[in-house]
Amino acid sequence: MTAIRRLLAALAALLAAVSLAGCGLGTAGGFTPSGRLAGPLRGLHLDGANIAVGSKNFTEQLVLGKMAVILLKSAGAKVEDYTNIPGSSSARAAQLQGEVDMEWEYTGTAWIAYLGHDNGIPDKQKQYEAVRREDLRKNDLVWLPPAPMNNTYGFATTAKTAKRLHLTKLSQIKDLPVKERTFCVESEFKNRNDGFQPMLKAYGLKYGSSVPRGNVKTLDTGAIYAATAQGECNFGEIFTTDGRIQALNLKVLTDDHHFFPNYSVCPVLRKPVYAAYPQLRRLFETVAAKLDNPTLRRLNADVDVHGEKPATVAMNFLRHQGFVT
């Protein structure tokens, strides 16, 4: 009987490991540097803390995630690096299940995709406060103040296409011939409440008719920019802080119906961890204040255009700002 119990226990452990791997949780791998906190962070210590950091698997999240890893290690904490989790749902689940203690998250994503609201709140501060209250009450997650940036969704086209079709804003797409209404989108955006089909509806278009299914290509996030620049589609889904916009001479169309919500990024911590180490607020709030749109475009471009590693870009930023030495 004892042997059977041991076998069952071993099988349960194996299934748990497989389940965790299936969720995509694993270390990002590679070396992440650290140093000593400096400037406005000098004297902040997290000795004895053990904090797991997560991020999603696109460039901006990787840079921000590595930034958090560096800051925590430089403050003396032991850090588990779970950056590069595939997809918002997996990253969110990891934090709700207590596998990840800290992530950078976007207010619009939480309000609509996680908390289930149909529409974003136009005012940036009110959107943040609404998310902060509800996520704390429902999920014991603490949202620290947002960075100045707003990495919302958008659509871009080439400068040549914009000139040929006389386009500056999204509302003009409905006036184009059907054959010109071609889009490149990622799979997650295609199925979000604040994503592709609701966006089309807001601009008087319908997926499957005025935008035929054959006019829409589903690509990985990174492939969309190149595909748009090469003319594989007229309109590519982009993030407004992405460094490839400028590098590929893409033109972002104005969201003149104000469809896309605010996506201000915030440090988000599990309540027990924040309660045990309240100095985390000073650590992350100080750094977040420096993250505006031009800064994020530059950091993202360092990875996507110039080929630098996210950890290197994160460390260079922290050193340049005087946060780490």
C-alpha positions as CSV (number, residue, x, y, z in Angstrom):
1,M,0.0,0.0,0.0
2,T,2.9,2.3,0.9
3,A,4.5,1.7,-2.5
4,I,1.2,2.5,-4.3
5,R,0.9,5.8,-2.4
6,R,4.4,6.7,-3.3
7,L,3.7,5.9,-6.9
8,L,0.6,8.1,-6.8
9,A,2.5,10.9,-5.2
10,A,5.2,10.7,-7.8
11,L,2.5,10.8,-10.6
12,A,0.8,13.8,-9.0
13,A,4.1,15.6,-8.8
14,L,4.8,14.8,-12.5
15,L,1.3,16.0,-13.5
16,A,1.8,19.2,-11.6
17,A,5.1,19.8,-13.4
18,V,3.6,19.2,-16.8
19,S,0.7,21.5,-15.9
20,L,3.1,24.3,-15.0
21,A,5.0,23.8,-18.1
22,G,1.8,23.8,-20.1
23,C,1.0,27.2,-18.8
24,G,4.3,28.4,-20.2
25,L,5.8,29.3,-16.8
26,G,9.6,28.9,-16.9
27,T,12.6,31.0,-16.4
28,A,13.4,33.4,-19.2
29,G,17.0,32.1,-19.2
30,G,20.1,34.0,-19.8
31,F,22.1,36.3,-17.6
32,T,20.5,39.3,-16.0
33,P,23.0,41.8,-14.5
34,S,22.6,43.6,-11.2
35,G,24.5,46.3,-9.3
36,R,23.8,48.6,-6.4
37,L,20.9,51.0,-6.0
38,A,21.9,54.6,-6.4
39,G,20.5,58.1,-6.6
40,P,16.9,58.4,-5.3
41,L,16.9,54.6,-4.6
42,R,20.1,54.6,-2.5
43,G,19.6,53.1,0.9
44,L,16.6,50.9,-0.1
45,H,17.1,47.3,1.0
46,L,15.2,44.1,0.4
47,D,17.6,41.7,2.1
48,G,15.8,38.4,2.8
49,A,13.0,38.9,0.3
50,N,12.3,36.2,-2.2
51,I,10.2,37.7,-5.1
52,A,9.1,36.1,-8.4
53,V,8.9,38.4,-11.4
54,G,6.8,37.7,-14.4
55,S,6.2,39.3,-17.8
56,K,4.5,38.6,-21.1
57,N,6.5,37.6,-24.1
58,F,6.7,40.8,-26.2
59,T,9.6,43.3,-26.3
60,E,8.3,46.0,-24.0
61,Q,7.2,43.5,-21.3
62,L,10.6,41.8,-21.5
63,V,12.4,45.1,-21.0
64,L,10.2,46.1,-18.1
65,G,10.4,42.6,-16.6
66,K,14.2,42.6,-16.7
67,M,14.1,46.1,-15.3
68,A,12.2,44.8,-12.3
69,V,14.6,41.8,-11.9
70,I,17.6,44.1,-11.9
71,L,16.1,46.5,-9.4
72,L,15.1,43.8,-7.0
73,K,18.5,42.0,-7.2
74,S,20.3,45.3,-6.8
75,A,18.2,45.9,-3.6
76,G,19.4,42.5,-2.2
77,A,16.3,40.4,-2.9
78,K,16.5,36.8,-4.2
79,V,14.6,36.9,-7.6
80,E,13.0,34.2,-9.5
81,D,12.9,35.2,-13.2
82,Y,9.6,34.2,-14.9
83,T,9.7,36.8,-17.6
84,N,8.6,35.7,-21.1
85,I,5.3,34.0,-20.2
86,P,3.3,33.4,-23.4
87,G,0.2,35.6,-23.5
88,S,-1.8,37.8,-21.2
89,S,-4.0,35.0,-19.9
90,S,-1.1,32.8,-18.8
91,A,0.7,35.8,-17.2
92,R,-2.4,36.8,-15.3
93,A,-3.1,33.3,-14.1
94,A,0.5,32.9,-12.8
95,Q,0.0,36.0,-10.6
96,L,-3.5,35.0,-9.4
97,Q,-2.2,31.6,-8.5
98,G,0.7,33.0,-6.5
99,E,3.4,31.7,-8.8
100,V,4.4,35.3,-9.7
101,D,4.6,38.1,-7.2
102,M,5.2,41.1,-9.4
103,E,4.4,42.0,-13.0
104,W,4.0,45.2,-15.1
105,E,0.4,45.3,-16.3
106,Y,-1.7,47.6,-18.4
107,T,-4.8,49.3,-17.0
108,G,-6.8,48.8,-20.2
109,T,-6.0,45.1,-20.3
110,A,-7.0,44.5,-16.7
111,W,-10.2,46.5,-16.9
112,I,-11.5,44.9,-20.1
113,A,-9.8,41.5,-20.5
114,Y,-9.4,40.5,-16.8
115,L,-12.2,42.3,-15.0
116,G,-14.7,41.9,-17.7
117,H,-15.9,45.5,-18.5
118,D,-17.1,46.2,-22.0
119,N,-15.5,49.6,-22.4
120,G,-12.5,51.5,-21.1
121,I,-12.7,54.7,-19.1
122,P,-11.5,57.6,-21.3
123,D,-9.8,59.5,-18.4
124,K,-6.4,58.0,-17.7
125,Q,-6.4,58.6,-13.9
126,K,-9.9,57.5,-13.4
127,Q,-9.2,54.3,-15.4
128,Y,-6.2,53.6,-13.1
129,E,-8.2,54.2,-9.9
130,A,-11.0,52.0,-11.0
131,V,-8.7,49.1,-11.8
132,R,-6.7,49.6,-8.6
133,R,-9.9,49.5,-6.4
134,E,-11.5,46.5,-8.2
135,D,-8.4,44.3,-8.5
136,L,-7.5,44.9,-4.9
137,R,-11.0,44.0,-3.7
138,K,-11.4,41.0,-5.9
139,N,-7.9,39.6,-6.2
140,D,-5.7,41.1,-3.6
141,L,-3.5,42.7,-6.2
142,V,-1.9,46.1,-5.5
143,W,-1.6,48.5,-8.4
144,L,1.1,51.1,-7.9
145,P,0.8,54.5,-9.7
146,P,1.0,54.3,-13.5
147,A,3.9,55.4,-15.7
148,P,3.3,58.4,-18.0
149,M,3.3,56.2,-21.1
150,N,0.2,54.8,-22.8
151,N,0.9,51.7,-24.9
152,T,-2.5,51.4,-26.5
153,Y,-3.4,49.5,-29.7
154,G,-3.5,51.2,-33.1
155,F,-3.2,50.6,-36.8
156,A,-0.4,51.7,-39.0
157,T,0.3,51.8,-42.7
158,T,3.2,52.7,-44.9
159,A,3.8,56.3,-45.7
160,K,3.4,55.3,-49.4
161,T,0.0,53.7,-48.8
162,A,-1.2,56.5,-46.6
163,K,-0.3,59.0,-49.4
164,R,-1.9,56.8,-52.1
165,L,-5.2,56.3,-50.3
166,H,-5.2,59.7,-48.7
167,L,-5.4,58.3,-45.2
168,T,-4.8,59.9,-41.8
169,K,-7.4,58.4,-39.6
170,L,-9.2,55.1,-39.0
171,S,-12.7,56.4,-39.9
172,Q,-11.5,56.8,-43.6
173,I,-11.0,53.0,-44.0
174,K,-14.8,52.5,-44.5
175,D,-14.6,54.7,-47.6
176,L,-12.0,52.5,-49.3
177,P,-12.8,49.8,-51.8
178,V,-13.2,46.4,-50.2
179,K,-10.0,45.1,-51.8
180,E,-8.0,47.8,-50.0
181,R,-9.3,46.8,-46.5
182,T,-6.6,44.3,-45.7
183,F,-5.3,43.8,-42.2
184,C,-2.6,42.0,-40.3
185,V,-3.4,41.2,-36.7
186,E,-2.2,38.9,-33.9
187,S,-4.4,36.0,-32.6
188,E,-4.9,37.5,-29.1
189,F,-6.0,40.9,-30.5
190,K,-8.4,39.2,-32.9
191,N,-10.3,37.7,-30.0
192,R,-10.2,40.5,-27.4
193,N,-13.2,42.6,-26.2
194,D,-11.2,45.7,-27.1
195,G,-9.8,44.1,-30.2
196,F,-10.3,43.7,-33.9
197,Q,-13.9,42.9,-34.5
198,P,-15.3,45.4,-31.9
199,M,-12.9,48.0,-33.5
200,L,-14.3,47.3,-36.9
201,K,-17.9,47.7,-35.6
202,A,-17.0,51.0,-34.0
203,Y,-15.8,52.3,-37.4
204,G,-18.9,51.0,-39.3
205,L,-17.3,47.8,-40.7
206,K,-18.1,44.1,-40.1
207,Y,-15.7,41.2,-40.1
208,G,-16.8,38.6,-42.7
209,S,-18.6,41.1,-45.0
210,S,-17.3,44.6,-45.4
211,V,-14.0,43.2,-44.3
212,P,-13.8,39.6,-45.8
213,R,-12.1,36.9,-43.8
214,G,-9.6,36.5,-46.7
215,N,-8.5,40.1,-46.2
216,V,-7.2,39.4,-42.7
217,K,-3.9,37.7,-41.9
218,T,-3.2,36.4,-38.4
219,L,0.5,36.7,-37.6
220,D,2.9,36.7,-34.6
221,T,3.2,40.2,-33.1
222,G,6.7,40.7,-34.3
223,A,5.9,39.7,-37.9
224,I,3.1,42.3,-38.3
225,Y,5.4,45.3,-38.6
226,A,7.5,43.7,-41.3
227,A,4.5,42.4,-43.2
228,T,2.9,45.9,-43.1
229,A,6.1,47.6,-44.2
230,Q,6.4,45.1,-47.1
231,G,2.8,45.6,-48.3
232,E,1.4,42.2,-47.3
233,C,-1.5,44.1,-45.8
234,N,-2.5,47.8,-45.8
235,F,-3.1,48.1,-42.1
236,G,-1.1,46.4,-39.4
237,E,-2.0,46.2,-35.7
238,I,0.7,48.0,-33.7
239,F,1.4,49.1,-30.2
240,T,1.9,52.9,-30.0
241,T,5.2,52.7,-28.1
242,D,6.8,50.2,-30.5
243,G,10.2,51.3,-31.8
244,R,9.6,49.7,-35.2
245,I,7.1,52.3,-36.2
246,Q,9.7,55.0,-36.8
247,A,12.4,52.5,-38.0
248,L,10.1,51.2,-40.7
249,N,8.6,54.6,-41.6
250,L,5.1,53.5,-40.7
251,K,2.3,56.0,-40.2
252,V,-0.1,55.5,-37.3
253,L,-3.7,56.3,-38.2
254,T,-5.5,58.5,-35.7
255,D,-8.1,56.7,-33.6
256,D,-10.6,59.5,-34.2
257,H,-13.5,57.6,-32.6
258,H,-11.4,57.0,-29.4
259,F,-12.1,53.3,-29.5
260,F,-8.9,52.0,-27.9
261,P,-8.7,52.3,-24.1
262,N,-5.9,53.7,-22.0
263,Y,-3.1,51.2,-21.5
264,S,-1.0,52.8,-18.9
265,V,1.6,50.4,-17.5
266,C,1.8,49.9,-13.7
267,P,3.8,47.8,-11.3
268,V,1.4,45.2,-9.9
269,L,2.2,43.2,-6.7
270,R,0.5,40.5,-4.7
271,K,-0.9,42.0,-1.5
272,P,1.0,39.8,0.9
273,V,4.3,40.6,-0.8
274,Y,3.5,44.4,-0.8
275,A,2.5,44.2,2.9
276,A,5.7,42.5,3.8
277,Y,7.9,44.9,1.8
278,P,6.2,48.3,1.6
279,Q,9.5,49.8,0.3
280,L,8.6,48.2,-3.0
281,R,6.4,51.2,-3.7
282,R,9.3,53.6,-3.6
283,L,11.5,51.2,-5.7
284,F,9.0,50.9,-8.6
285,E,7.2,54.2,-8.4
286,T,10.4,56.1,-8.7
287,V,11.4,54.2,-11.9
288,A,7.9,54.2,-13.4
289,A,7.8,58.0,-13.4
290,K,10.6,58.0,-16.0
291,L,8.7,55.8,-18.5
292,D,7.0,58.0,-21.0
293,N,6.1,57.1,-24.7
294,P,9.4,58.5,-26.3
295,T,11.4,56.6,-23.7
296,L,9.6,53.3,-24.3
297,R,9.9,53.7,-28.1
298,R,13.6,54.1,-27.8
299,L,14.0,51.1,-25.4
300,N,11.9,48.9,-27.6
301,A,13.8,50.0,-30.7
302,D,17.1,49.1,-29.0
303,V,15.8,45.5,-28.9
304,D,13.7,45.2,-32.1
305,V,15.7,47.4,-34.4
306,H,19.3,47.4,-33.0
307,G,19.3,43.8,-31.8
308,E,20.2,44.4,-28.1
309,K,19.1,42.0,-25.4
310,P,16.2,43.1,-23.2
311,A,18.3,42.7,-20.0
312,T,21.1,44.9,-21.5
313,V,18.6,47.6,-22.6
314,A,17.0,47.5,-19.1
315,M,20.4,47.8,-17.3
316,N,21.6,50.6,-19.6
317,F,18.4,52.6,-18.9
318,L,18.7,52.2,-15.1
319,R,22.3,53.2,-15.1
320,H,21.7,56.2,-17.4
321,Q,18.9,57.4,-15.1
322,G,21.2,57.0,-12.1
323,F,19.0,54.3,-10.4
324,V,21.7,51.6,-10.4
325,T,25.5,51.7,-10.4
